Amino acid sequence: MITEQQLDQYRIEGTPVRVVRDNIESNDVLGIVVAWDADSVVIRKRSRRVVKLSRSYIYEPVTAPRSEI
């Protein structure tokens, strides 16, 4: 689970993140962190739509190599 400090750093810096949900790369969500609570994170996608995702997924900068589950 991603920490509060990491989420806050991504939000403040406006870092584009990749959310890895499974082994299929096309299922990744790309966007910026907008908000979060104890169970979920709100990501704003490039299309300006927002999605609410579980904090149990892998959150990493887009510039980093993709993690495998």
Beta strands, then each sheet from edge to edge (+ up, - down):
strand 1: 17-20
strand 2: 29-36
strand 3: 40-45
strand 4: 50-54
strand 5: 58-61
sheet 1: 4+ 3- 2+ 1- 5+
end
